[in-house]
Amino acid sequence: MKENSLGNSGFTLLELLLALAISSIIIVSLYSVLNFTVKTCKLGDEEDEILLNGRYAIEYIKREIKSAEKIIDINMIPDLKKEYENNIGFIIMRYINDGNYKYNYSTYYLKNDKIYRIAANMNTENYPNSNAFEGHNQIAEYVTSLEETRINFEAKLIDLTFTLKGEYTKETRFNTKLYIRCPIVY
């Protein structure tokens, strides 16, 4: 700072430019750190969401398979396979007898990166037609594939495999193998 002849003190142009340059560097650095922190938080939140979705879908379907009275090949209801092409390949039949219905038939399919459960309730063991299936309850999101889900009717094994991927995360596979203890219709 220099004093002028009137006794006023002030900044020179060089000091002012230097102060602006230093403060700009500090602001840009802080913005970069903040931006990195926000992206890291989004990534962590998305990874948590994918893990929760994958685990929930696997456990939900496993629980329903374990409580099944029968596992039925989806080809037994041909229109259902045509209408929901990207499905898990089998239908789970459970005895419910809630006063209105005796049997619940359910299956799962993939659409728009989400797994949906559809179900039909019946009073007889006759297979429902594809129009009877309704509900479309969303079980999980971020699902990119369930193509590796397989059922081996002869060995009585189900291999549930889902691939999930978010906007910021890499693909994550969820896999479990189940032995079918109930009768199988194929």
Contacts in CASP RR format, 6 or more apart in sequence:
PFRMAT RR
TARGET T0000
AUTHOR 0000-0000-0000
METHOD contacts of the structure
MODEL  1
MKENSLGNSGFTLLELLLALAISSIIIVSLYSVLNFTVKTCKLGDEEDEI
LLNGRYAIEYIKREIKSAEKIIDINMIPDLKKEYENNIGFIIMRYINDGN
YKYNYSTYYLKNDKIYRIAANMNTENYPNSNAFEGHNQIAEYVTSLEETR
INFEAKLIDLTFTLKGEYTKETRFNTKLYIRCPIVY
1 9 0 8 1.000
1 10 0 8 1.000
1 11 0 8 1.000
1 12 0 8 1.000
1 15 0 8 1.000
2 9 0 8 1.000
2 10 0 8 1.000
2 12 0 8 1.000
3 9 0 8 1.000
11 19 0 8 1.000
39 168 0 8 1.000
42 168 0 8 1.000
43 168 0 8 1.000
43 169 0 8 1.000
46 166 0 8 1.000
46 167 0 8 1.000
46 168 0 8 1.000
46 169 0 8 1.000
47 169 0 8 1.000
49 142 0 8 1.000
50 142 0 8 1.000
50 164 0 8 1.000
50 165 0 8 1.000
50 166 0 8 1.000
50 169 0 8 1.000
50 172 0 8 1.000
51 172 0 8 1.000
53 140 0 8 1.000
53 141 0 8 1.000
53 142 0 8 1.000
53 143 0 8 1.000
53 164 0 8 1.000
54 140 0 8 1.000
54 143 0 8 1.000
54 162 0 8 1.000
54 164 0 8 1.000
54 172 0 8 1.000
54 174 0 8 1.000
55 174 0 8 1.000
56 139 0 8 1.000
56 140 0 8 1.000
57 115 0 8 1.000
57 139 0 8 1.000
57 140 0 8 1.000
57 143 0 8 1.000
57 162 0 8 1.000
57 174 0 8 1.000
58 160 0 8 1.000
58 162 0 8 1.000
58 174 0 8 1.000
58 176 0 8 1.000
60 117 0 8 1.000
60 139 0 8 1.000
61 88 0 8 1.000
61 108 0 8 1.000
61 139 0 8 1.000
61 160 0 8 1.000
62 160 0 8 1.000
62 176 0 8 1.000
62 178 0 8 1.000
64 92 0 8 1.000
64 94 0 8 1.000
64 106 0 8 1.000
65 71 0 8 1.000
65 92 0 8 1.000
65 158 0 8 1.000
65 178 0 8 1.000
65 180 0 8 1.000
66 178 0 8 1.000
66 181 0 8 1.000
67 94 0 8 1.000
68 92 0 8 1.000
68 93 0 8 1.000
68 94 0 8 1.000
68 180 0 8 1.000
68 182 0 8 1.000
69 93 0 8 1.000
69 94 0 8 1.000
69 95 0 8 1.000
69 103 0 8 1.000
69 182 0 8 1.000
69 183 0 8 1.000
70 92 0 8 1.000
70 93 0 8 1.000
70 182 0 8 1.000
70 183 0 8 1.000
70 184 0 8 1.000
70 185 0 8 1.000
71 90 0 8 1.000
71 91 0 8 1.000
71 92 0 8 1.000
71 93 0 8 1.000
71 151 0 8 1.000
71 158 0 8 1.000
71 180 0 8 1.000
71 182 0 8 1.000
71 183 0 8 1.000
71 184 0 8 1.000
71 185 0 8 1.000
72 90 0 8 1.000
72 91 0 8 1.000
72 92 0 8 1.000
72 93 0 8 1.000
72 105 0 8 1.000
72 127 0 8 1.000
72 184 0 8 1.000
72 185 0 8 1.000
72 186 0 8 1.000
73 89 0 8 1.000
73 90 0 8 1.000
73 91 0 8 1.000
73 151 0 8 1.000
73 153 0 8 1.000
73 184 0 8 1.000
73 185 0 8 1.000
73 186 0 8 1.000
74 80 0 8 1.000
74 81 0 8 1.000
74 87 0 8 1.000
74 88 0 8 1.000
74 89 0 8 1.000
74 90 0 8 1.000
74 91 0 8 1.000
74 107 0 8 1.000
75 81 0 8 1.000
75 186 0 8 1.000
76 91 0 8 1.000
76 127 0 8 1.000
76 185 0 8 1.000
76 186 0 8 1.000
77 91 0 8 1.000
77 127 0 8 1.000
77 128 0 8 1.000
77 129 0 8 1.000
77 130 0 8 1.000
79 129 0 8 1.000
79 130 0 8 1.000
79 131 0 8 1.000
80 87 0 8 1.000
80 91 0 8 1.000
80 107 0 8 1.000
80 130 0 8 1.000
80 133 0 8 1.000
81 87 0 8 1.000
81 89 0 8 1.000
82 130 0 8 1.000
83 130 0 8 1.000
84 107 0 8 1.000
84 109 0 8 1.000
84 111 0 8 1.000
84 118 0 8 1.000
85 109 0 8 1.000
86 109 0 8 1.000
86 110 0 8 1.000
86 111 0 8 1.000
86 146 0 8 1.000
86 147 0 8 1.000
87 107 0 8 1.000
87 108 0 8 1.000
87 109 0 8 1.000
87 110 0 8 1.000
88 107 0 8 1.000
88 108 0 8 1.000
88 109 0 8 1.000
88 146 0 8 1.000
88 149 0 8 1.000
88 151 0 8 1.000
88 160 0 8 1.000
89 107 0 8 1.000
89 149 0 8 1.000
89 151 0 8 1.000
90 107 0 8 1.000
90 151 0 8 1.000
90 158 0 8 1.000
91 105 0 8 1.000
91 106 0 8 1.000
91 107 0 8 1.000
92 105 0 8 1.000
92 106 0 8 1.000
92 107 0 8 1.000
93 103 0 8 1.000
93 104 0 8 1.000
93 105 0 8 1.000
93 125 0 8 1.000
94 103 0 8 1.000
94 104 0 8 1.000
94 106 0 8 1.000
95 102 0 8 1.000
95 103 0 8 1.000
95 104 0 8 1.000
96 102 0 8 1.000
96 103 0 8 1.000
96 104 0 8 1.000
96 121 0 8 1.000
100 121 0 8 1.000
101 121 0 8 1.000
101 122 0 8 1.000
101 123 0 8 1.000
102 122 0 8 1.000
102 123 0 8 1.000
102 124 0 8 1.000
103 121 0 8 1.000
103 122 0 8 1.000
103 123 0 8 1.000
103 124 0 8 1.000
103 125 0 8 1.000
104 119 0 8 1.000
104 120 0 8 1.000
104 121 0 8 1.000
104 122 0 8 1.000
105 119 0 8 1.000
105 120 0 8 1.000
105 121 0 8 1.000
105 122 0 8 1.000
105 127 0 8 1.000
105 128 0 8 1.000
105 132 0 8 1.000
105 133 0 8 1.000
106 117 0 8 1.000
106 118 0 8 1.000
106 119 0 8 1.000
106 120 0 8 1.000
107 117 0 8 1.000
107 118 0 8 1.000
107 119 0 8 1.000
107 133 0 8 1.000
108 115 0 8 1.000
108 116 0 8 1.000
108 117 0 8 1.000
108 118 0 8 1.000
108 139 0 8 1.000
108 146 0 8 1.000
109 115 0 8 1.000
109 116 0 8 1.000
109 118 0 8 1.000
110 116 0 8 1.000
110 143 0 8 1.000
110 145 0 8 1.000
110 146 0 8 1.000
113 141 0 8 1.000
113 142 0 8 1.000
113 143 0 8 1.000
113 144 0 8 1.000
114 138 0 8 1.000
114 139 0 8 1.000
114 140 0 8 1.000
114 141 0 8 1.000
114 143 0 8 1.000
115 138 0 8 1.000
115 139 0 8 1.000
115 140 0 8 1.000
115 141 0 8 1.000
115 143 0 8 1.000
115 146 0 8 1.000
115 162 0 8 1.000
116 136 0 8 1.000
116 137 0 8 1.000
116 138 0 8 1.000
116 139 0 8 1.000
117 135 0 8 1.000
117 136 0 8 1.000
117 137 0 8 1.000
117 139 0 8 1.000
118 133 0 8 1.000
118 134 0 8 1.000
118 135 0 8 1.000
118 136 0 8 1.000
118 137 0 8 1.000
119 133 0 8 1.000
119 134 0 8 1.000
119 135 0 8 1.000
120 128 0 8 1.000
120 132 0 8 1.000
120 133 0 8 1.000
120 134 0 8 1.000
122 128 0 8 1.000
122 132 0 8 1.000
140 162 0 8 1.000
140 164 0 8 1.000
142 164 0 8 1.000
142 165 0 8 1.000
142 166 0 8 1.000
143 162 0 8 1.000
143 163 0 8 1.000
143 164 0 8 1.000
144 163 0 8 1.000
144 164 0 8 1.000
144 165 0 8 1.000
144 171 0 8 1.000
145 162 0 8 1.000
145 163 0 8 1.000
146 161 0 8 1.000
146 162 0 8 1.000
146 163 0 8 1.000
148 159 0 8 1.000
148 161 0 8 1.000
148 163 0 8 1.000
148 175 0 8 1.000
149 158 0 8 1.000
149 159 0 8 1.000
149 160 0 8 1.000
149 161 0 8 1.000
149 162 0 8 1.000
150 158 0 8 1.000
150 159 0 8 1.000
150 161 0 8 1.000
151 157 0 8 1.000
151 158 0 8 1.000
151 159 0 8 1.000
152 158 0 8 1.000
152 159 0 8 1.000
153 184 0 8 1.000
153 186 0 8 1.000
156 179 0 8 1.000
156 180 0 8 1.000
156 181 0 8 1.000
156 184 0 8 1.000
157 177 0 8 1.000
157 178 0 8 1.000
157 179 0 8 1.000
157 180 0 8 1.000
158 177 0 8 1.000
158 178 0 8 1.000
158 180 0 8 1.000
159 175 0 8 1.000
159 176 0 8 1.000
159 177 0 8 1.000
160 174 0 8 1.000
160 175 0 8 1.000
160 176 0 8 1.000
160 177 0 8 1.000
160 178 0 8 1.000
161 173 0 8 1.000
161 174 0 8 1.000
161 175 0 8 1.000
162 173 0 8 1.000
162 174 0 8 1.000
162 175 0 8 1.000
163 171 0 8 1.000
163 172 0 8 1.000
163 173 0 8 1.000
163 174 0 8 1.000
164 171 0 8 1.000
164 172 0 8 1.000
164 173 0 8 1.000
164 174 0 8 1.000
165 171 0 8 1.000
165 172 0 8 1.000
END
